[in-house]
């Protein structure tokens, strides 16, 4: 079983510079036409402006289905110009042809929920609930990941009373992904449902909720809708036009994170306390639209302390600001950040923040805890400077940022706090220094042994007005 946090770890947090590349493209790299055939089947006709001899779907493990997602592809035919071209299945979700293909036609059988997916849960593949079909793009669209970074068109020919939940801009029946990665690393849904929607600045959040979970809508929907306006206000700009969320009932709680979409499976009975976990996942992934997708590291792995750590930190502070939890939980979660920093040297001895990013799962506490700690230290000491630095990075994200450039921007707005906070955590995060630093900002920290940490806000008052100003709503 894969836990939500492991899944979020695996979800890639990088983006190609699609917006820039799209301007260089004379035509879409490919266009897909999707048709409902009835009886759990969809017909797909795809035309490739950039001919390809190799097509693929994602390949993840499932019990009793050795060919995984490829087993749901039927009646595949290919053409090269006007001539038919044989397409051979090569195993592990790949197909090839001797002559480059300009067109293919195939059917997708929506039977993915008949097996148990062990290489990532069902939330990362496809399922259907009621009259709604949910797919991840890479379980549906045969594609060539090496296509140039040019837009992909997707048109739907569906019954009139069907809706489409799309992570891609466009509509009502045709959409465009900015490149092949945005086509395949996104979730979408088709069927008879009424999508919920909320506007936040320039971004629309849309969701579809499994009717079997309708009883929790009064809790779930406000939690989802509170986040985007807080993020848009905080960063002063929104890099994505829309964000799609699919929530359905599954065997266990799990979450799948994609480029502009998020899937959530909830098991019956839904426990109130689990909302902390899934709203954190949703907040973390949505924040990657700004940090990780938009602001990118020149060396993405080595910038993980920033793209993952700052993202985790903001998921906490902005989650509190959005009203997802109250002050005692905020204190508990900040204590968890410090606890991770204290445990990191024991789990990843001698590994610095930059180096740790090369092996994220081995150095989890270093990356997520250490990066969040750097953010907490800067924010606590100079909140306005911290926000100004993040806004500066978001406003100038046209080129990837280097480690030196990142620290220079943080320093420029905070009188050098970026480098000082980074150095403190990079050197192992001396507990006494952290206690002193946060104490000056009204965050009282204590602890014993290497793994006990407690946080209390100065004055021991938990009303929002009593909190240190940098975390106040
Ligand atoms: Zn992440």
Boltz pocket constraint, residues with backbone or C-beta under 6 A from the ligand:
constraints:
  - pocket:
      binder: B
      contacts: [[A, 8], [A, 11], [A, 13], [A, 284], [A, 288], [A, 307], [A, 308], [A, 311]]
      max_distance: 6.0
